[in-house]
Amino acid sequence: MRVTIETTADGSPTFYREDLDEHYHSVKGALVEGNHVYVHSGWRHATPTDGCVRVFEVGFGSGLNAALTADAAIQSGIATEYYSVELYPLSQHDTAVYAEGLPERLRDVFQAVNSTPWQQSSQINPFFTLVKLEDDLLTMHLPLQPDVVYFDAFAPEKQPEMWDESIFRKIYEAMKPGGILVTYCAKGAIRRMLNDIGFKTERLPGPPGGKREILRATVPD
């Protein structure tokens, strides 16, 4: 799997995967997208379980969403357990080069989330624990009852198998009542499918300069 690094509109980097002709983050701004879609629209709206927010991320990718959430957790003093699945991890060399394009204050936490071992729990900071799972979402057992799901797979037209109804039903059944799922994709077909499964969906404004809308879906109480 070959990737290259490109600079997005907000000055932060993204990976470009040549075999899929797809970027890992929005070319309109990787940092802006990660913070808006996942941290602000997802993590900050989650209801903690026993004082801890449990996150399940579909697509660890570059590790940017994990780094942004770890930074938000220590800044806010909110305990967070973060589980992320990735079938095709990037190399340490690629993520080290990527880190050079990030703001200085994020580089250490970004490198920390990428240097931790897979398949085990790692304490990134006093408020953030990370478990990276090198696994296939199609067959794996999901972590029990996440409070929030970051659904950050490649676009439906690039990886249609990741947007199949069976995937979202599996996630729905694993989530706790009141749990939320956030994704950058607000396509009508995806929203209708989530509604049919049982989620209550809402379209939210997209990140500044990026997509017009994003999607948040909630498991009814």
C-alpha positions, 0 to 999 in steps of 0.5 A: 500500500503506497501513500504520499503526503499532501498539504490541505487547505488549513495547512495541515497534512493528509495522506493520499492512498494511490490504489483507492485514489482517496485522501485520508482527510478532507483536502479542505482541512484535515485538522478542521475536519477532525476537530469539527466532525469527531471531537466537537460533534461527537466526543463532546456530546457523549454521555460518559459511562461511569465517568469515562467516555468510551470511543470506538473509531472505525479507521485509525488511519493516520491517528489524527482523530485519536491525537485530537481526542487525546489532546481534548481529553487532557485539556478538558480533564475528561477520562477517555478510553479510545478503541480504534480498528485498522486493517492496514496500518501505516508505517512508523516512517510515514507517520513520523514524516506526517507529524512534521506538518502538524502544529508543534503542540500536537506533534508529541501526542500524535507521535505517541498514539502512533508509536504505541503497540497494537492489540494492547492498552496504552496510557497516552496521558492521564486522561486518555487510554488507547487500544489500537486493534489491527483487525477487520471490522467485517469480522471482529467483535466490537468493544462493549457499548461505546458511548460514541463511534467515530465512523471515518472509513473511506468514502462509500464509492471507494469502500462500499463494503464498509458502508453496508447495512450489516456493518451499521447494524453490528455497531448499533447493537453494540452501542449503549442506549443514548450512544452517538455515531458521527461521520463526515458522510451525510448522503441521503442513502446512508441517513435513511439506512441508519434510520431504518436500523433504528438510529435517530439521525440529524444533519449538522453543519459541516466544518468551515470551508468543508462539506456542507453537512455531516451526520450524527446518529443516536441510539434511542434511550 
